Amino acid sequence: MARDKLPTTQAVRVLRDHDIAFTDHPYAYEPRGGTAVSARELGIDEHAVIKTLIMEDEQKRPLIVLMHGDREASTKNLARFLGVKHIAPCDPAVADRHSGYPVGGTSAFGTRRAMPVYMERTIAELPYLYVNGGRRGYLVGMGPADLVRVLNPQLVDVATAA
């Protein structure tokens, strides 16, 4: 992907609107490849690749979970933290409707619907992170303080080994 062909997604617009310095990282997308593929293609640590998960509680209220690429989010621990009975990943079609992005290209920036954001606490400790830029095969890199400033996530401890 040539530099002048990089996408201008809703996520990129939000980053620019908030004066976030970010780097562009296009890569060869593989369906169901996840963060392992993006990390491999870009030559970066999968722990610094942050996945954006669209989940919902038992009332079908959507929420965003930001998690290290090499970890899983414990839905049981998240439900306990939130004081709800059940948290589960949204069906892909439902996640697409909530976020406005296709699964595999979901960004926490510029979602169609405003949703609460929960971020694994240790993400804030990274020196640099990579998150989806709103398109399959496209990550943006930034400092975690910028992500926190724009998304104002609630920090949680719900990571488990992948």
VENFENMO-V571956 format. One line per field, one symbol per residue. phi: phi as a letter, one per 30 degrees, with the letter a starting at -180 (. if undefined). burial: + if it has 24 or more other C-alpha atoms within 12 Angstrom, else -. A space follows every 10 residues. Layout:
phi: ???
burial: ???
//
This chain:
phi: .dedcddcdd ddeddddchd dbccbdaddb eididddddd dcibdddddc dcccbbcdci ddacbcbedc bccddddddd ddicdabbdd eedddddddi cdejbdcdci ddcdbdccbe eddddddabb bdcjadibcc caddddeddd dhdddbbbdb dd
burial: ------+-++ ++-++----+ -+-++++-+- ---++++++- -+---+++++ +++++++--- -+++++++++ +++++--++- -+----++++ ----++-+++ ++++++++++ +---++++++ -+++-+-+++ ++++++++++ ++++-+++-- +-+++++++- --
//
